[in-house]
C-alpha cells in the first residue's frame, strides 16, 4: 500500500494542486538559451528600455518608467546565471555573466548619453527615491526573483509580468546611476548603483533556490554549485549590511519627520494661528566636532508681516524638538513674510494705529528725550469700545514717569483721534555699568532729592534732574525742573545752603539752573 508524505496529505486536505514540480527541464533550458543571446533584437530592446526609462525618470513620470520596464530583457542573463549555479554548468555562468556585464555597460552609456543631450537636468522625486536604498528593497528583489524564476519553469505564469517584476528592481536604479554620472552627482550615482547591485544579488540568490526546488538542478553534490551558492550568499550578506543601517536611519527619519511636524505646528500655532508651515525636512547626521548624532531640520514658514519670531521663541522650539526626538537638533527656519490684501477698513485701522504710535512717541519725548519705546501693541477692545495701547518704555532710573504723565498722554491721545484710549505703560530701567563719575553724579542727585524732600516735604516735586560736569571738569552744572506750590518758592538762600551741603563731599563748584513751575490745584 502506498503511503503519502505528511506534506502531501496537507496539500490534499487543503485542495492545493502541486504544479511547480511538473517542470519540463529541457524546455526550461531551451527558453533560457534562446533569450540570453547577445543578438540585435536583444540590444534594441535593451537600449529602447533604457532610453524610455531614463526619459521617464528625467520627466518625473512613473507611467513612462513603467513603459521602459515592460520591454527590458535584463532578467534573462541573471536567470541563466542562477540556472548555471543550480546545474553546476560553468559555461552557462560565464556566458550569462558576460552578457549581463555588457548589458549593464550598454544601459549605463545609454542613460548617460540621454541625460547629456536632454534639456531637463533636474534631480526630481522619481530619481531621488532610488538613491536611498534600504533593506526593504532587498525583499522586493527577492519577491521579483521568485516570480521570474517561476515564470521560466511554469508556462502559466506570464514571462512579461516576470520581466516587469525584475525590471522594476533593476532598470530604474541602473538608469539613475547613468543620470548621476552625467550630472556629476556621484552621491546619486552611488545610491542608484548600490540599489542595483543589491537587487541583482538578491534575484540571483532566490532564483537558485527556486530552480533547485522545482528540480532544475544537478543530481548529486557539486563543488561548483556549493561555491556558487556560498559566494552569492556572502555577496547578499555584504550588500544587506549597509542597507540595514540605512533602513534604521530611514525609520528614524520617518518617525522624526512626523514628530517634528507636530511640534512645529503646535509651537508655531501658539505664536500665531496665522503662521503657515511648509516643506519640513529632517536628516540624521553626525557632528563634525563631537561625532554625536544630530538631527538637521529645515522648514519654510509663512509669517504675517506684523508677527516676529524672536530668538527666545526659536530656542524654545529647539528645546521641545530635542526633548521629543532625544537628539541634538539644528533648526533652520526660512521665514517668508505674507502680505494680506487690505480692505478699506484695514487701511483705516492701520492709519489710526500709525497715528497713535506717532503721538505716543511725541508725548514721551516731551517727558525726556532719552526715553525710548521698546515695543507698542495696539488692539481694539470691543467690550470697552476703546483702543487698548500697551507700551514698553525704557528710561534711565533718574527719570520718573508718573501716573499723572500716563493719564495726561491718554487724554491727549483720545482727544487727538476722537476715540477712547486705554493706555498702559511698562517702564524698564536702562541700567549700565557705571564708572566713578557716574556714581558721583548719582550721589549728587540723591543728595539733592533728599534735601528738597526734608526742606519742602510734598510742596516741591522734581520733574527732571540733570547733573553734568563742565568742559574743564572744574564744576558741576545742575539743571532741574520742579513743580512748587503757590505758597512755596525755592530761594537763593536755600540753593546756597544746598551747595554748602554738596561741597562737604565734593571739591568741585556747583552751578544751579532751576525752572520752577506752579503746582496748580483746582477744585470744582
FENLINVEN-V954301 format. One record per residue. RES is the residue in one letter. PSI is psi in radians with two decimals (none if undefined). Layout:
res={RES,RES}
psi={PSI,PSI}
//
This chain:
res={X,X,X,X,X,X,X,X,X,X,X,X,X,X,X,X,X,X,X,X,X,X,X,X,X,X,X,X,X,X,X,X,X,X,X,X,X,X,X,X,X,X,X,X,X,X,X,X,X,X,X,X,X,X,X,X,X,X,X,X,X,X,X,X,X,X,X,X,X,X,X,X,X,X,X,X,X,X,X,X,X,X,X,X,X,X,X,X,X,X,X,X,X,X,X,X,X,X,X,X,X,X,X,X,X,X,X,X,X,X,X,X,X,X,X,X,X,X,X,X,X,X,X,X,X,X,X,X,X,X,X,X,X,X,X,X,X,X,X,X,X,X,X,X,X,X,X,X,X,X,X,X,X,X,X,X,X,X,X,X,X,X,X,X,X,X,X,X,X,X,X,X,X,X,X,X,X,X,X,X,X,X,X,X,X,X,X,X,X,X,X,X,X,X,X,X,X,X,X,X,X,X,X,X,X,X,X,X,X,X,X,X,X,X,X,X,X,X,X,X,X,X,X,X,X,X,X,X,X,X,X,X,X,X,X,X,X,X,X,X,X,X,X,X,X,X,X,X,X,X,X,X,X,X,X,X,X,X,X,X,X,X,X,X,X,X,X,X,X,X,X,X,X,X,X,X,X,X,X,X,X,X,X,X,X,X,X,X,X,X,X,X,X,X,X,X,X,X,X,X,X,X,X,X,X,X,X,X,X,X,X,X,X,X,X,X,X,X,X,X,X,X,X,X,X,X,X,X,X,X,X,X,X,X,X,X,X,X,X,X,X,X,X,X,X,X,X,X,X,X,X,X,X,X,X,X,X,X,X,X,X,X,X,X,X,X,X,X,X,X,X,X,X,X,X,X,X,X,X,X,X,X,X,X,X,X,X,X,X,X,X,X,X,X,X,X,X,X,X,X,X,X,X,X,X,X,X,X,X,X,X,X,X,X,X,X,X,X,X,X,X,X,X,X,X,X,X,X,X,X,X,X,X,X,X,X,X,X,X,X,X,X,X,X,X,X,X,X,X,X,X,X,X,X,X,X,X,X,X,X,X,X,X,X,X,X,X,X,X,X,X,X,X,X,X,X,X,X,X,X,X,X,X,X,X,X,X,X,X,X,X,X,X,X,X,X,X,X,X,X,X,X,X,X,X,X,X,X,X,X,X,X,X,X,X,X,X,X,X,X,X,X,X,X}
psi={2.31,2.30,2.48,2.54,2.76,-0.70,-0.66,-0.66,-0.71,-0.77,-0.70,-0.73,-0.69,-0.14,0.42,2.24,2.15,1.73,-0.11,-0.35,-0.13,1.29,2.34,1.75,-0.72,-0.80,-0.66,-0.81,-0.65,-0.75,-0.78,-0.73,-0.78,-0.59,-0.09,0.89,2.40,1.43,2.97,-0.73,-0.67,-0.81,-0.72,-0.80,-0.73,-0.83,-0.76,-0.76,-0.77,-0.78,-0.86,-0.78,-0.74,-0.77,-0.65,-0.69,-0.78,-0.60,-0.05,0.74,1.85,-0.61,-0.73,-0.66,-0.75,-0.67,-0.68,-0.57,-0.69,-0.65,0.06,2.30,0.26,-0.27,-0.46,-0.85,-0.55,-0.76,-0.58,-0.62,-0.77,-0.79,-0.66,-0.70,-0.74,-0.67,-0.08,0.76,1.90,-0.65,-0.61,-0.82,-0.82,-0.75,-0.82,-0.65,-0.73,-0.82,-0.70,-0.79,-0.70,-0.71,-0.75,-0.77,-0.79,-0.76,-0.76,-0.79,-0.74,-0.81,-0.70,-0.83,-0.76,-0.73,-0.69,-0.75,-0.19,2.43,-0.29,2.05,1.12,2.36,1.61,-2.97,-0.76,-0.63,-0.87,-0.48,-0.27,0.28,-0.02,1.24,2.65,3.12,-0.43,-0.57,-0.53,-0.71,-0.63,-0.78,-0.66,-0.74,-0.71,-0.70,-0.65,-0.80,-0.74,-0.84,-0.68,-0.61,-0.56,-0.70,-0.35,1.94,-0.36,-0.38,2.18,2.24,-0.47,-0.67,-0.69,-0.68,-0.72,-0.75,-0.75,-0.84,-0.55,-0.54,-0.32,-0.97,-0.86,-0.87,-0.57,-0.73,-0.64,-0.66,-0.77,-0.69,-0.79,-0.72,-0.69,-0.63,0.08,0.48,1.52,-0.46,-0.71,-0.80,-0.76,-0.74,-0.77,-0.76,-0.57,-0.76,-0.72,-0.84,-0.77,-0.69,-0.70,-0.87,-0.72,-0.75,-0.77,-0.74,-0.89,-0.55,-0.62,-0.81,-0.56,-0.78,-0.70,-0.68,-0.73,-0.09,0.04,1.33,2.91,2.47,2.22,3.12,2.59,2.29,-0.68,-0.77,-0.79,-0.82,-0.68,-0.80,-0.77,-0.77,-0.81,-0.68,-0.74,-0.75,-0.69,-0.71,-0.77,-0.75,-0.42,-0.51,-0.92,-0.54,-0.55,-0.74,-0.76,-0.61,-0.70,-0.80,-0.71,-0.72,-0.74,-0.78,-0.64,-0.79,-0.68,-0.54,-0.81,-0.76,-0.73,-0.80,-0.69,-0.78,-0.80,-0.76,-0.78,-0.86,-0.68,-0.58,-0.54,-0.62,-0.85,2.29,-0.15,-0.06,2.28,2.24,2.40,2.76,0.92,2.26,2.37,2.46,2.31,2.09,3.12,2.42,2.32,-0.45,-0.87,-0.32,0.00,2.68,2.35,2.68,2.04,2.15,2.23,2.51,2.59,2.33,2.39,2.01,2.33,2.61,-0.36,0.15,2.35,2.30,1.92,3.13,-0.74,-0.69,-0.70,-0.73,-0.65,-0.70,-0.76,-0.74,-0.71,-0.69,-0.76,-0.64,-0.70,-0.68,-0.23,0.58,2.71,2.53,2.38,2.00,2.21,2.00,2.07,1.89,2.23,2.32,2.33,2.33,2.01,2.56,2.14,2.43,3.07,-0.66,-0.74,-0.72,-0.66,-0.73,-0.75,-0.67,-0.74,-0.77,-0.76,-0.70,-0.74,-0.77,-0.78,-0.74,-0.69,-0.76,-0.71,-0.80,-0.66,-0.67,-0.48,-0.50,-0.91,2.36,-0.31,-0.22,2.28,2.76,2.03,-0.73,2.62,2.27,2.22,2.10,2.73,2.14,1.84,-0.65,-0.75,-0.13,0.89,2.77,2.15,2.07,2.05,2.09,2.37,2.03,2.59,2.21,2.93,2.60,-0.43,-0.30,2.15,2.08,2.01,2.99,-0.54,-0.74,-0.80,-0.76,-0.71,-0.76,-0.72,-0.80,-0.68,-0.71,-0.78,-0.67,-0.65,-0.78,-0.08,0.65,2.76,2.44,2.32,1.84,2.33,2.28,2.40,2.02,2.19,2.26,2.38,1.78,2.50,2.80,2.17,2.32,3.05,-0.73,-0.65,-0.72,-0.72,-0.73,-0.71,-0.68,-0.72,-0.78,-0.74,-0.68,-0.75,-0.78,-0.80,-0.68,-0.85,-0.58,-0.78,-0.61,-0.77,-0.07,-2.11,0.11,-0.23,2.23,2.25,2.08,-0.74,2.61,2.10,2.34,2.24,2.75,2.72,-3.13,-0.58,-0.02,0.58,-0.19,2.68,2.27,2.09,2.10,2.20,2.63,2.18,2.62,2.15,2.67,2.80,-0.45,-0.07,2.54,2.36,2.02,2.98,-0.62,-0.68,-0.70,-0.71,-0.65,-0.68,-0.69,-0.74,-0.67,-0.71,-0.56,-0.27,-0.70,-0.17,2.36,-0.43,2.80,2.85,2.29,2.07,2.35,1.97,2.20,1.93,2.20,2.47,2.34,1.77,2.20,2.08,2.35,2.18,none}
//
